[in-house]
Amino acid sequence: MFDFMKFTVVAAMGAAVLGATDARAQNYNLAPSYGSITLNAGFLPDPRTRTVRAGGDNYFSGGGGCPGGGWFANAPDYRLYYRAGGYPLTIYVNAPGDTMLLVNDPSAQWFCNDDANGTLNPMIRFNNPRSGQYDMWVGTYNRSRVHNSTIYISER
């Protein structure tokens, strides 16, 4: 089982902001493949989870916290509509393989992370999250898919 307490130390420096052109193959205007959720600050239970299949047919050349690049779907895997409060927002993945996390935030900024805290699992933490739409993609290093990849959304 995933140990969240060992996975909480990555902040903004672990999830570098990318230029919008770096993720042009990902289209946040498409419907998410695995649905969406609406959460208000202080939500319970925490964390919320969604199981997805990581990977896709669109190559992301890398940048920021994902220097090697990888394969992502065109449509978001999951979408969060979030009403911010006084808590940080953390999005992370636990998967049986090496994955990357790509997030487009409410201000249309791109964030990417790979291998957070010495693990093969990615994490992005927003210390002062904005209210609005967060689109998430879970990618892989080759065109194979990683089944049973779980996205976690937490304020802890």
Sequence and secondary structure as in RCSB ss.txt:
>XXXX:A:sequence
MFDFMKFTVVAAMGAAVLGATDARAQNYNLAPSYGSITLNAGFLPDPRTRTVRAGGDNYFSGGGGCPGGGWFANA
PDYRLYYRAGGYPLTIYVNAPGDTMLLVNDPSAQWFCNDDANGTLNPMIRFNNPRSGQYDMWVGTYNRSRVHNST
IYISER
>XXXX:A:secstr
   GGGG    GGGSEEE GGGGTT  TTS  TT EEEEETT SSSSEEEEEEE  SEEE  BTBBTT EEE SS
 SEEEEEE  SS EEEEEE SS EEEEEE TTS EEEEESGGGSS  EEEESS  SEEEEEEEEESSS  EEEEE
EEEE  
